[in-house]
Structure formats: C-alpha cells, structure tokens
Amino acid sequence: MSNKPLKLSPKGRQLPEPPRKEMTKVQTLTKRPAASNWKNLLVKVGLLVGLAAVSIAYVAGLGEETAAVVAQKRELPIYSVERQDQSISISFDASWGADKTIALLDILDKYNVKTTFFLVGGWVDKYPDMVKEIFARGHEIGNHSDSHPHMSQQSEQQIRDELRIMSDKVETLTGVRPTLFRPPYGDYNNRVISVSRAEGYEAVQWSIDSLDWKDRGTEDIIRQCTRKVEAGDIVLFHNDSNDILNALPTVIQHYQGLGFDIIPVSQLLLEGDYTIDVQGKQHPVNEPTQDQ
C-alpha cells in the first residue's frame, strides 16, 4: 500500500460534473425514434381499418345465399316442428334403470298416449323383455347410441358403429329398425348430425326439458313441462327419474286439457322437403303452385 496521503474534498463541497460527450450523428438518430414509430403505427392501423371496411362492404354486398357460403354452415338436429294442428310429442330416454318402466307404460295406456323411447344399446342388452313390452304396447323405439358416449368426440366410423350396433339389437328383438337418433347428453357437432343422417336417421333433440333427472320434486317437473307449450314441441323425460310416475299423469292431463294430441316423434316430424331454422325448428318447404 502506498504511504502517499489521500486528498479528500472538503465536507459539503460538490464534485465537478464529468464532461459531457458530444453526441454523434448516429447517436442523435437513435435518440429520436418516437415520432417515426407513431407515424408508422398510425399508417398500419389505418390500413387495417380500411381492409376491415372493405371486407364488411364486400360481404354486405353479397346475396343471402352467397353470404351463407362465407359463413360455415352448422348442421342442426330437430328440436321442434312447425305444425298446423295441435300435435306434440313426449319422449323418454332410457339409459340405466328400468324399475319404473312398466308403471310408465300403464300410465300411458290409461291416457291413450303413444310416445317414443330412445334406448341405449346397453339398456337393450340388460332388459330385452322390456324392449319387447314397449314395442308391444305400440310405442316407438329410437336410437340413443349403443354405449352412451359423447358423440362429438367420436370419429365417423365410431358414430356409424354406435348407431348400427344399437339398431341391430332392437331389430333382432322387434323386427323393426329405429329411424330416429338422439345423441347422448344432447352432445353433437356437424359430423354427428351429417353422419347420422347419411346412415338413414333423423337426429332429434327436444324443446321442453322436464329436468326430471335433477330430482327437484314432482312440482318442479310439472312446472317445467307446463309453463309454456306449443304445437310441435318435443318433451324430454327419463324413464327412471325419481318423480316421473307422480308427475306424468298431471302433465298429460294438462296437455290433453289444452287440446293437444300426443303422438310419437316420427309422426310429429314433417314429410317431404323441409328446412331447419337456427333454433332447430323444422319447417315445410312451400312448393310453388301452378299459377306461380
């Protein structure tokens, strides 16, 4: 260590400021980017806004049919039907138990009502005699898949297999092959609907949900099914819900008291050409008369 004494600045005295370097031309340019960047940003935003306006004007100028091609078409099942008469349908999904099914059939017989039972293939395997009894009493049997999967997660071949295997089982027991299909959980996408129709099934959902599976009591089922009902509605029940036997007679009496004729789903659907609107309602296609 050197023995030379250190030179200290007096207390409170400010040290002299270091000399400033002169900014070169290059440094000057890099210090002033803001105005240029904002200008470029505004130009880009203006171009994007202009492009969006042109796109909107282009689509707006298209005819309805051409514009429909621009948007992807969504395949829909039938939720309800435009009917000129006072017809509706009630339906039952059967996936698990069967202990209430005979009592259900007795209630339907009492009120002279025919319905549609959407059955799962596993249920058919477990209760073949019940399948025969449903059919013998004049009710329609629909396809509810073979193993009750989420159909939107299935490949085209898996969808075909689910439909075919279940229908084979019903046809073996009754001699009649189902023509209606209700996706389990109400789960579908374009592939499910297009494949099922290509296989000869009409995909059917519902417009009135009893919510009987929530087990909220008899009065809740009645309220869900009677607060608003229109011609062409399709009502969803489950054959094994806890309060279905108590609620069903009141619901049927309400419908019949309003003058509704309760018929199987296939009889509710329209024949010939039809359209399905965005709410899933089936409408007839009005054919032009000879004068038009």
PEJO-V612727 format. One record per pair of residues at least 24 apart in sequence whose C-alpha atoms are under 6 Angstrom apart, sorted by the first residue. I is the first residue (numbers start at 0). J is the second residue. If there is no record, write none. Layout:
BEGIN
i,j
I,J
I,J
END
This chain:
BEGIN
i,j
74,189
76,202
76,203
77,203
77,204
77,279
77,280
78,204
78,205
78,206
78,279
78,280
79,206
79,231
79,232
79,233
79,280
80,231
80,280
80,281
81,231
81,281
81,282
82,231
85,230
85,259
86,230
86,231
86,259
86,260
86,261
87,230
87,231
87,232
87,261
88,233
88,261
88,262
88,263
88,264
89,114
89,233
89,234
90,114
90,115
90,116
90,234
90,235
90,236
91,116
91,236
91,237
91,238
92,116
92,117
92,237
93,118
93,238
94,119
94,122
96,239
99,239
113,138
113,262
113,263
114,138
114,262
114,263
115,139
115,140
115,263
116,140
116,141
117,141
117,142
117,143
118,142
118,143
119,143
119,144
119,145
120,145
120,165
141,177
141,179
141,180
142,179
142,180
143,180
143,181
143,182
147,183
151,187
151,188
205,233
205,234
206,232
206,233
207,234
208,234
208,235
209,235
209,236
211,240
212,240
217,242
217,246
221,246
221,250
END
